[in-house]
Amino acid sequence: MTKANTTWTASMALVVAAACAVPLVAQQKPRDQDAQQAAAGTQASNATDITLDQAHAALEAAAKKAQEIQTKMDIAIVDAGGNLKAFARMDGAWLGSIDIAIKKAKTACFFTMGSGELGKLSQPGKPLYGIEHSNGGLITFPGGLPIIQNGELFGAIGVSGSSVENDAKVAAAGCKVLGESQLADHHFARMMSLGA
């Protein structure tokens, strides 16, 4: 074997070895990603967040209240990140209220306060005037409430389909089965003297 053939053979052996190693490395990567995803899932399941069963309990309580006061409501439950977790449209409830209910829940979640309370701060001349145009559109009248457990945001409920007074009553009934509807010490309350 000549020196050129020996060099070529050695080079080819390295190429073949590298070619064989690439699939092994490629196979290892998904396993590592699976382990990372599993760890992230474990962390997410340990986070304070509403479960599907809890979301359904809030929907049922809200729907029961709506029936008691003879209204037909759209009811949305979002998790602590503002993502839709559960939704119910009572028979005969307005189609136009679907989006409103979801946005009320998101509004309450994003600001950890009732959508009606945010509405008080978003009137002309108030510190949050125009905020309803942020976040893809907020709803700043009553019917959206955060759900607070152990002093932490847990999720939120949004209700639409009747007067804002009835929407607020139904939202409160859904919230009550899982927690409180306001933080004991909210930073907006400290900064802007809410309710004063």
C-alpha positions as CSV (number, residue, x, y, z in Angstrom):
1,M,0.0,0.0,0.0
2,T,1.4,3.4,-1.0
3,K,1.6,6.4,1.4
4,A,-1.2,8.1,-0.6
5,N,-3.5,5.0,-0.3
6,T,-2.8,4.8,3.4
7,T,-3.6,8.5,3.9
8,W,-6.8,8.1,1.8
9,T,-7.8,5.0,3.7
10,A,-7.2,6.7,7.1
11,S,-9.2,9.7,5.9
12,M,-12.1,7.5,4.8
13,A,-12.1,5.7,8.1
14,L,-12.4,9.0,9.9
15,V,-15.3,10.1,7.6
16,V,-17.1,6.7,8.2
17,A,-16.6,7.0,11.9
18,A,-17.9,10.5,11.9
19,A,-20.9,9.5,9.8
20,C,-21.7,6.7,12.2
21,A,-21.3,9.0,15.3
22,V,-23.7,11.7,13.9
23,P,-26.8,9.4,14.2
24,L,-25.8,8.5,17.7
25,V,-25.5,12.1,18.7
26,A,-28.8,12.9,16.9
27,Q,-30.5,10.1,18.8
28,Q,-29.2,11.4,22.1
29,K,-30.5,14.9,21.6
30,P,-34.2,14.0,21.6
31,R,-33.7,12.0,24.8
32,D,-32.1,15.1,26.4
33,Q,-35.0,17.2,25.1
34,D,-37.5,14.7,26.4
35,A,-35.9,14.9,29.8
36,Q,-35.9,18.7,29.8
37,Q,-39.6,18.7,28.7
38,A,-40.5,16.2,31.4
39,A,-38.7,18.4,34.0
40,A,-40.5,21.5,32.7
41,G,-43.8,19.6,32.9
42,T,-43.1,18.7,36.5
43,Q,-42.3,22.3,37.3
44,A,-45.5,23.5,35.6
45,S,-47.6,21.0,37.4
46,N,-46.2,22.2,40.7
47,A,-47.0,25.8,39.9
48,T,-50.1,27.5,41.3
49,D,-52.6,27.1,38.5
50,I,-56.2,26.1,38.1
51,T,-56.9,22.4,37.1
52,L,-59.5,21.4,34.7
53,D,-61.6,19.9,37.4
54,Q,-61.4,23.2,39.4
55,A,-62.3,25.2,36.2
56,H,-65.4,23.0,35.7
57,A,-66.4,23.5,39.3
58,A,-66.3,27.3,38.8
59,L,-68.3,26.9,35.5
60,E,-70.9,24.9,37.3
61,A,-71.3,27.3,40.2
62,A,-71.5,30.3,37.8
63,A,-74.1,28.5,35.6
64,K,-76.2,27.6,38.7
65,K,-76.2,31.3,39.7
66,A,-77.1,32.3,36.2
67,Q,-80.1,29.9,36.3
68,E,-81.2,31.3,39.7
69,I,-81.3,34.8,38.4
70,Q,-82.8,33.6,35.1
71,T,-80.1,34.7,32.7
72,K,-78.2,33.0,29.9
73,M,-74.5,33.5,30.1
74,D,-71.2,32.8,28.4
75,I,-68.6,31.8,31.1
76,A,-64.9,31.6,30.5
77,I,-62.2,30.3,32.9
78,V,-58.5,31.1,32.2
79,D,-55.4,29.8,34.0
80,A,-52.9,32.0,35.8
81,G,-51.3,32.8,32.5
82,G,-54.5,34.0,30.9
83,N,-54.9,31.0,28.7
84,L,-58.4,29.6,28.2
85,K,-58.9,26.6,30.4
86,A,-62.7,26.0,30.2
87,F,-65.7,27.6,28.6
88,A,-69.4,27.2,28.6
89,R,-72.1,28.9,26.5
90,M,-75.5,28.4,28.2
91,D,-78.3,27.4,25.8
92,G,-79.6,30.6,24.2
93,A,-76.7,32.8,25.4
94,W,-75.6,35.6,23.0
95,L,-72.9,34.6,20.5
96,G,-71.5,38.1,20.8
97,S,-70.8,37.6,24.5
98,I,-68.4,34.7,23.9
99,D,-65.5,37.0,23.1
100,I,-66.5,39.4,25.8
101,A,-66.5,36.7,28.5
102,I,-63.0,35.5,27.4
103,K,-61.6,39.0,27.4
104,K,-63.1,39.8,30.8
105,A,-61.4,36.7,32.2
106,K,-58.1,37.7,30.6
107,T,-58.4,41.3,31.8
108,A,-58.9,40.1,35.4
109,C,-56.0,37.8,35.1
110,F,-53.5,40.2,33.4
111,F,-54.1,42.8,36.1
112,T,-55.1,40.7,39.1
113,M,-58.1,42.8,39.6
114,G,-61.8,42.8,38.6
115,S,-62.4,44.0,35.1
116,G,-64.8,46.6,36.6
117,E,-62.1,47.9,38.9
118,L,-59.8,48.4,36.0
119,G,-62.6,50.2,34.3
120,K,-62.7,52.8,37.0
121,L,-59.0,53.5,36.4
122,S,-59.4,53.7,32.6
123,Q,-61.9,56.5,32.4
124,P,-60.9,59.8,30.7
125,G,-58.6,61.7,33.1
126,K,-57.7,58.6,35.1
127,P,-54.2,57.0,35.2
128,L,-54.9,54.1,33.0
129,Y,-57.0,55.8,30.3
130,G,-56.9,53.9,27.1
131,I,-55.6,50.6,28.6
132,E,-58.5,48.7,27.1
133,H,-56.6,48.9,23.7
134,S,-53.7,46.9,25.0
135,N,-53.1,43.2,25.1
136,G,-55.3,42.5,22.0
137,G,-58.2,44.3,23.6
138,L,-59.4,44.3,27.2
139,I,-62.9,44.6,28.7
140,T,-63.1,47.2,31.4
141,F,-66.6,46.7,32.8
142,P,-67.8,44.3,35.5
143,G,-68.0,40.5,35.0
144,G,-64.3,39.5,35.1
145,L,-62.7,38.5,38.4
146,P,-59.3,37.1,39.3
147,I,-59.3,33.9,41.3
148,I,-56.9,34.2,44.2
149,Q,-55.8,31.2,46.4
150,N,-53.4,31.6,49.3
151,G,-52.6,35.1,48.2
152,E,-51.6,34.1,44.7
153,L,-53.3,34.4,41.3
154,F,-54.7,31.0,40.5
155,G,-56.8,31.8,37.4
156,A,-59.7,34.1,36.4
157,I,-63.4,34.0,35.4
158,G,-65.2,36.1,32.9
159,V,-68.9,36.2,32.4
160,S,-71.1,38.0,29.8
161,G,-74.6,37.8,28.6
162,S,-76.8,40.0,30.7
163,S,-76.5,43.4,32.5
164,V,-73.0,44.1,34.0
165,E,-74.6,43.7,37.4
166,N,-75.8,40.2,36.6
167,D,-72.5,39.4,34.9
168,A,-70.7,40.4,38.1
169,K,-73.0,38.3,40.3
170,V,-72.5,35.2,38.2
171,A,-68.7,35.7,38.1
172,A,-68.6,36.1,41.9
173,A,-70.4,32.8,42.3
174,G,-67.9,31.0,40.1
175,C,-65.0,32.6,41.8
176,K,-66.3,31.9,45.3
177,V,-66.0,28.1,45.0
178,L,-62.3,28.3,44.4
179,G,-61.0,31.3,46.2
180,E,-61.1,35.1,46.7
181,S,-61.6,37.7,44.0
182,Q,-59.0,40.2,45.2
183,L,-55.5,40.4,46.7
184,A,-55.3,41.6,50.3
185,D,-52.5,43.9,49.2
186,H,-52.6,44.9,45.5
187,H,-49.9,47.2,44.1
188,F,-52.5,49.2,42.2
189,A,-54.4,49.8,45.5
190,R,-51.2,51.1,47.1
191,M,-50.2,53.3,44.1
192,M,-53.5,54.7,43.2
193,S,-55.7,54.4,46.3
194,L,-58.3,52.2,44.6
195,G,-61.7,52.4,46.1
196,A,-61.1,55.7,47.7
